[in-house]
């Protein structure tokens, strides 16, 4: 069963609108360098971007000031470290 093309288009429009609102919120919460960094992340890794954006907005509300590039970078490293899978290679010799 195929989805209605109009419904699909509506979902795309809604997603675009939500992303624009997120960008506006981030613009208010971050200084210029930090905003540029998070937009670069959005192009490279959408999942990391959305996770970081949510955490950054919560931190902004707690701090009641714009977050700096260094703070954004530390958030990104922490998120990446939590989600990164550890790979180990073991050689068994006979």
mmCIF file of the C-alpha atoms, coordinates in Angstrom:
data_MODEL
# 
_entry.id   MODEL 
# 
loop_
_atom_site.group_PDB 
_atom_site.id 
_atom_site.type_symbol 
_atom_site.label_atom_id 
_atom_site.label_alt_id 
_atom_site.label_comp_id 
_atom_site.label_asym_id 
_atom_site.label_entity_id 
_atom_site.label_seq_id 
_atom_site.pdbx_PDB_ins_code 
_atom_site.Cartn_x 
_atom_site.Cartn_y 
_atom_site.Cartn_z 
_atom_site.occupancy 
_atom_site.B_iso_or_equiv 
_atom_site.pdbx_formal_charge 
_atom_site.auth_seq_id 
_atom_site.auth_comp_id 
_atom_site.auth_asym_id 
_atom_site.auth_atom_id 
_atom_site.pdbx_PDB_model_num 
ATOM 1  C CA . UNK A 1 1  ? 0.000  0.000   0.000  1.00 0.00 ? 1  UNK A CA 1 
ATOM 2  C CA . UNK A 1 2  ? 1.487  3.346   -1.069 1.00 0.00 ? 2  UNK A CA 1 
ATOM 3  C CA . UNK A 1 3  ? 1.479  6.484   1.003  1.00 0.00 ? 3  UNK A CA 1 
ATOM 4  C CA . UNK A 1 4  ? -0.373 9.522   -0.208 1.00 0.00 ? 4  UNK A CA 1 
ATOM 5  C CA . UNK A 1 5  ? 2.125  11.911  -1.883 1.00 0.00 ? 5  UNK A CA 1 
ATOM 6  C CA . UNK A 1 6  ? 0.383  14.898  -0.267 1.00 0.00 ? 6  UNK A CA 1 
ATOM 7  C CA . UNK A 1 7  ? 0.790  13.361  3.207  1.00 0.00 ? 7  UNK A CA 1 
ATOM 8  C CA . UNK A 1 8  ? 4.474  12.724  2.515  1.00 0.00 ? 8  UNK A CA 1 
ATOM 9  C CA . UNK A 1 9  ? 4.892  16.315  1.350  1.00 0.00 ? 9  UNK A CA 1 
ATOM 10 C CA . UNK A 1 10 ? 3.134  17.559  4.484  1.00 0.00 ? 10 UNK A CA 1 
ATOM 11 C CA . UNK A 1 11 ? 5.496  15.552  6.690  1.00 0.00 ? 11 UNK A CA 1 
ATOM 12 C CA . UNK A 1 12 ? 8.482  17.000  4.847  1.00 0.00 ? 12 UNK A CA 1 
ATOM 13 C CA . UNK A 1 13 ? 7.156  20.541  5.295  1.00 0.00 ? 13 UNK A CA 1 
ATOM 14 C CA . UNK A 1 14 ? 6.551  19.921  9.007  1.00 0.00 ? 14 UNK A CA 1 
ATOM 15 C CA . UNK A 1 15 ? 10.063 18.502  9.476  1.00 0.00 ? 15 UNK A CA 1 
ATOM 16 C CA . UNK A 1 16 ? 11.580 21.483  7.658  1.00 0.00 ? 16 UNK A CA 1 
ATOM 17 C CA . UNK A 1 17 ? 9.591  23.890  9.847  1.00 0.00 ? 17 UNK A CA 1 
ATOM 18 C CA . UNK A 1 18 ? 10.734 22.115  13.033 1.00 0.00 ? 18 UNK A CA 1 
ATOM 19 C CA . UNK A 1 19 ? 14.365 22.212  11.905 1.00 0.00 ? 19 UNK A CA 1 
ATOM 20 C CA . UNK A 1 20 ? 14.122 25.948  11.176 1.00 0.00 ? 20 UNK A CA 1 
ATOM 21 C CA . UNK A 1 21 ? 12.745 26.536  14.685 1.00 0.00 ? 21 UNK A CA 1 
ATOM 22 C CA . UNK A 1 22 ? 15.615 24.502  16.130 1.00 0.00 ? 22 UNK A CA 1 
ATOM 23 C CA . UNK A 1 23 ? 18.142 26.575  14.167 1.00 0.00 ? 23 UNK A CA 1 
ATOM 24 C CA . UNK A 1 24 ? 16.592 29.820  15.449 1.00 0.00 ? 24 UNK A CA 1 
ATOM 25 C CA . UNK A 1 25 ? 16.757 28.543  19.033 1.00 0.00 ? 25 UNK A CA 1 
ATOM 26 C CA . UNK A 1 26 ? 20.378 27.515  18.599 1.00 0.00 ? 26 UNK A CA 1 
ATOM 27 C CA . UNK A 1 27 ? 21.210 30.912  17.080 1.00 0.00 ? 27 UNK A CA 1 
ATOM 28 C CA . UNK A 1 28 ? 19.959 32.560  20.292 1.00 0.00 ? 28 UNK A CA 1 
ATOM 29 C CA . UNK A 1 29 ? 21.654 30.049  22.605 1.00 0.00 ? 29 UNK A CA 1 
ATOM 30 C CA . UNK A 1 30 ? 25.136 29.948  21.039 1.00 0.00 ? 30 UNK A CA 1 
ATOM 31 C CA . UNK A 1 31 ? 27.788 32.485  20.163 1.00 0.00 ? 31 UNK A CA 1 
ATOM 32 C CA . UNK A 1 32 ? 28.780 32.804  16.473 1.00 0.00 ? 32 UNK A CA 1 
ATOM 33 C CA . UNK A 1 33 ? 31.692 30.333  16.470 1.00 0.00 ? 33 UNK A CA 1 
ATOM 34 C CA . UNK A 1 34 ? 29.669 27.746  18.379 1.00 0.00 ? 34 UNK A CA 1 
ATOM 35 C CA . UNK A 1 35 ? 26.726 28.125  15.995 1.00 0.00 ? 35 UNK A CA 1 
ATOM 36 C CA . UNK A 1 36 ? 28.986 27.595  12.970 1.00 0.00 ? 36 UNK A CA 1 
ATOM 37 C CA . UNK A 1 37 ? 30.423 24.457  14.605 1.00 0.00 ? 37 UNK A CA 1 
ATOM 38 C CA . UNK A 1 38 ? 27.001 22.940  15.332 1.00 0.00 ? 38 UNK A CA 1 
ATOM 39 C CA . UNK A 1 39 ? 25.827 23.683  11.777 1.00 0.00 ? 39 UNK A CA 1 
ATOM 40 C CA . UNK A 1 40 ? 28.883 21.847  10.439 1.00 0.00 ? 40 UNK A CA 1 
ATOM 41 C CA . UNK A 1 41 ? 27.961 18.906  12.646 1.00 0.00 ? 41 UNK A CA 1 
ATOM 42 C CA . UNK A 1 42 ? 24.401 19.034  11.269 1.00 0.00 ? 42 UNK A CA 1 
ATOM 43 C CA . UNK A 1 43 ? 25.744 18.514  7.755  1.00 0.00 ? 43 UNK A CA 1 
ATOM 44 C CA . UNK A 1 44 ? 28.062 15.672  8.750  1.00 0.00 ? 44 UNK A CA 1 
ATOM 45 C CA . UNK A 1 45 ? 26.028 13.727  11.314 1.00 0.00 ? 45 UNK A CA 1 
ATOM 46 C CA . UNK A 1 46 ? 22.296 14.439  11.793 1.00 0.00 ? 46 UNK A CA 1 
ATOM 47 C CA . UNK A 1 47 ? 21.902 12.097  14.759 1.00 0.00 ? 47 UNK A CA 1 
ATOM 48 C CA . UNK A 1 48 ? 24.768 13.710  16.676 1.00 0.00 ? 48 UNK A CA 1 
ATOM 49 C CA . UNK A 1 49 ? 23.405 17.147  15.733 1.00 0.00 ? 49 UNK A CA 1 
ATOM 50 C CA . UNK A 1 50 ? 19.932 16.506  17.146 1.00 0.00 ? 50 UNK A CA 1 
ATOM 51 C CA . UNK A 1 51 ? 21.294 14.951  20.342 1.00 0.00 ? 51 UNK A CA 1 
ATOM 52 C CA . UNK A 1 52 ? 23.754 17.809  20.850 1.00 0.00 ? 52 UNK A CA 1 
ATOM 53 C CA . UNK A 1 53 ? 21.144 20.473  20.046 1.00 0.00 ? 53 UNK A CA 1 
ATOM 54 C CA . UNK A 1 54 ? 18.782 19.099  22.684 1.00 0.00 ? 54 UNK A CA 1 
ATOM 55 C CA . UNK A 1 55 ? 21.548 19.030  25.315 1.00 0.00 ? 55 UNK A CA 1 
ATOM 56 C CA . UNK A 1 56 ? 22.865 22.469  24.356 1.00 0.00 ? 56 UNK A CA 1 
ATOM 57 C CA . UNK A 1 57 ? 19.439 24.074  24.651 1.00 0.00 ? 57 UNK A CA 1 
ATOM 58 C CA . UNK A 1 58 ? 18.984 22.569  28.117 1.00 0.00 ? 58 UNK A CA 1 
ATOM 59 C CA . UNK A 1 59 ? 22.443 23.824  29.152 1.00 0.00 ? 59 UNK A CA 1 
ATOM 60 C CA . UNK A 1 60 ? 21.590 27.269  27.795 1.00 0.00 ? 60 UNK A CA 1 
ATOM 61 C CA . UNK A 1 61 ? 18.461 27.400  29.950 1.00 0.00 ? 61 UNK A CA 1 
ATOM 62 C CA . UNK A 1 62 ? 20.471 26.451  33.045 1.00 0.00 ? 62 UNK A CA 1 
ATOM 63 C CA . UNK A 1 63 ? 23.372 28.832  32.327 1.00 0.00 ? 63 UNK A CA 1 
ATOM 64 C CA . UNK A 1 64 ? 21.163 31.772  31.263 1.00 0.00 ? 64 UNK A CA 1 
ATOM 65 C CA . UNK A 1 65 ? 23.894 32.974  28.884 1.00 0.00 ? 65 UNK A CA 1 
ATOM 66 C CA . UNK A 1 66 ? 25.164 32.149  25.396 1.00 0.00 ? 66 UNK A CA 1 
ATOM 67 C CA . UNK A 1 67 ? 27.321 29.047  25.226 1.00 0.00 ? 67 UNK A CA 1 
ATOM 68 C CA . UNK A 1 68 ? 30.821 29.309  23.779 1.00 0.00 ? 68 UNK A CA 1 
ATOM 69 C CA . UNK A 1 69 ? 32.549 27.244  21.111 1.00 0.00 ? 69 UNK A CA 1 
ATOM 70 C CA . UNK A 1 70 ? 34.675 25.477  23.741 1.00 0.00 ? 70 UNK A CA 1 
ATOM 71 C CA . UNK A 1 71 ? 31.551 24.434  25.663 1.00 0.00 ? 71 UNK A CA 1 
ATOM 72 C CA . UNK A 1 72 ? 29.915 23.132  22.486 1.00 0.00 ? 72 UNK A CA 1 
ATOM 73 C CA . UNK A 1 73 ? 33.049 21.188  21.625 1.00 0.00 ? 73 UNK A CA 1 
ATOM 74 C CA . UNK A 1 74 ? 33.107 19.577  25.078 1.00 0.00 ? 74 UNK A CA 1 
ATOM 75 C CA . UNK A 1 75 ? 29.420 18.606  24.700 1.00 0.00 ? 75 UNK A CA 1 
ATOM 76 C CA . UNK A 1 76 ? 30.118 17.055  21.299 1.00 0.00 ? 76 UNK A CA 1 
ATOM 77 C CA . UNK A 1 77 ? 33.109 15.097  22.615 1.00 0.00 ? 77 UNK A CA 1 
ATOM 78 C CA . UNK A 1 78 ? 31.113 13.804  25.578 1.00 0.00 ? 78 UNK A CA 1 
ATOM 79 C CA . UNK A 1 79 ? 28.214 12.680  23.370 1.00 0.00 ? 79 UNK A CA 1 
ATOM 80 C CA . UNK A 1 80 ? 30.552 11.077  20.865 1.00 0.00 ? 80 UNK A CA 1 
ATOM 81 C CA . UNK A 1 81 ? 32.411 9.243   23.641 1.00 0.00 ? 81 UNK A CA 1 
ATOM 82 C CA . UNK A 1 82 ? 29.153 7.866   25.081 1.00 0.00 ? 82 UNK A CA 1 
ATOM 83 C CA . UNK A 1 83 ? 27.822 6.642   21.743 1.00 0.00 ? 83 UNK A CA 1 
ATOM 84 C CA . UNK A 1 84 ? 31.087 5.393   20.266 1.00 0.00 ? 84 UNK A CA 1 
ATOM 85 C CA . UNK A 1 85 ? 31.411 1.628   20.230 1.00 0.00 ? 85 UNK A CA 1 
ATOM 86 C CA . UNK A 1 86 ? 34.643 0.179   21.532 1.00 0.00 ? 86 UNK A CA 1 
ATOM 87 C CA . UNK A 1 87 ? 36.279 -2.156  19.035 1.00 0.00 ? 87 UNK A CA 1 
ATOM 88 C CA . UNK A 1 88 ? 38.886 -4.652  20.110 1.00 0.00 ? 88 UNK A CA 1 
ATOM 89 C CA . UNK A 1 89 ? 40.781 -7.083  17.929 1.00 0.00 ? 89 UNK A CA 1 
ATOM 90 C CA . UNK A 1 90 ? 42.213 -10.211 19.488 1.00 0.00 ? 90 UNK A CA 1 
ATOM 91 C CA . UNK A 1 91 ? 44.672 -12.514 17.757 1.00 0.00 ? 91 UNK A CA 1 
ATOM 92 C CA . UNK A 1 92 ? 44.660 -16.138 18.889 1.00 0.00 ? 92 UNK A CA 1 
ATOM 93 C CA . UNK A 1 93 ? 47.902 -17.841 17.898 1.00 0.00 ? 93 UNK A CA 1 
ATOM 94 C CA . UNK A 1 94 ? 48.216 -21.565 17.650 1.00 0.00 ? 94 UNK A CA 1 
# 
